[in-house]
């Protein structure tokens, strides 16, 4: 059962479909509720609007893009700056900036609508895109390793006196082991939900080892309405936060191209990058009006699709519906919100690694010729800039990791293309664009 790829438009029976949706929900939940916890806002509202935003995104994309919208980490630094004096009072100012960010997304979508997408093949040749996708995964792997207990916290104060905790290591490695070996040894439907099985196993082990916060679960109300916050309009906050829109747009394009490669369809052309950006933008605008966080497509869910080969949009929509229902239940939200970090760390090590491997897959499938100096340089510099930790700061905005690597790769790709046009390059024409998937 389900031993083949499940395509984007396929419908599954309710039982298997529900479990697959639950698997997506578990994969993204830890990250998407971490952002509101940092900001000190109601996770229930974030769950509600992420679910609604995902359904709206699917509708605007004509049901052709399997993507889940979750809370964006790119806004952590500037929003924390806005909140630092008075978090409770200033969050409304951040919401106003979130709305403007969504408007920027919609404006860029309008530009793409009229400019088309041919430029993608020029600015994202296979050598660049393969390296960018690999960078997306490699940049996130240390985060998973830290959650798994192998690396100290980023904060120097928290890192002081840190040492590996055998309990955390055990839980994360058992979770990872069940997930990895399940993908190879399980048969039938369990093979498809091996990620969910790994998370449940890790959760049960965590409970047995006494690291699950049962008080938060037992103390939560079974039914509870998400708390609504209203936006305010503050120019200082807006100009502090909206530059991050550039980073998130770059991230969005990268994720769409990763998804295109996984499902084997050029989603930037059908239904179109403009629809994808518009869906993300409108979702972010609506979130800002009620107190939620800006949205972005989630790498965790891309990793789940790559591992399970289940690309059904209905499965993603099911996860969104479950998220909406959970947003009104404090008990169920608490159960998932309290998945221990080592559990999510163990699973994420695999999910993020799969994204990195998808970048290498592009090199193979598109037959990137690394004997060409331009291809070698493009891939090398994107990887070096992306995972070296190089950071450029412009006021309150930081460019680093995948965002900075993408900008470097795009500028170099345009420059090398210009050399070709001017006839000053001694290399053969560019490789075939990434959108042409090589048959298996």
PyMOL commands that set and color helices and strands:
alter all, ss='L'
color gray80, all
select helices_A, chain A and resi 14-39+43-60+73-83+87-115+118-123+126-147+156-159+166-185+189-192+194-208+214-219+235-241+244-263+268-290+299-308+313-326+330-337+341-365+373-387+401-422
alter helices_A, ss='H'
color red, helices_A
select strands_A, chain A and resi 69-71+295-297+391-394+397-400
alter strands_A, ss='S'
color yellow, strands_A
deselect
rebuild
show_as cartoon
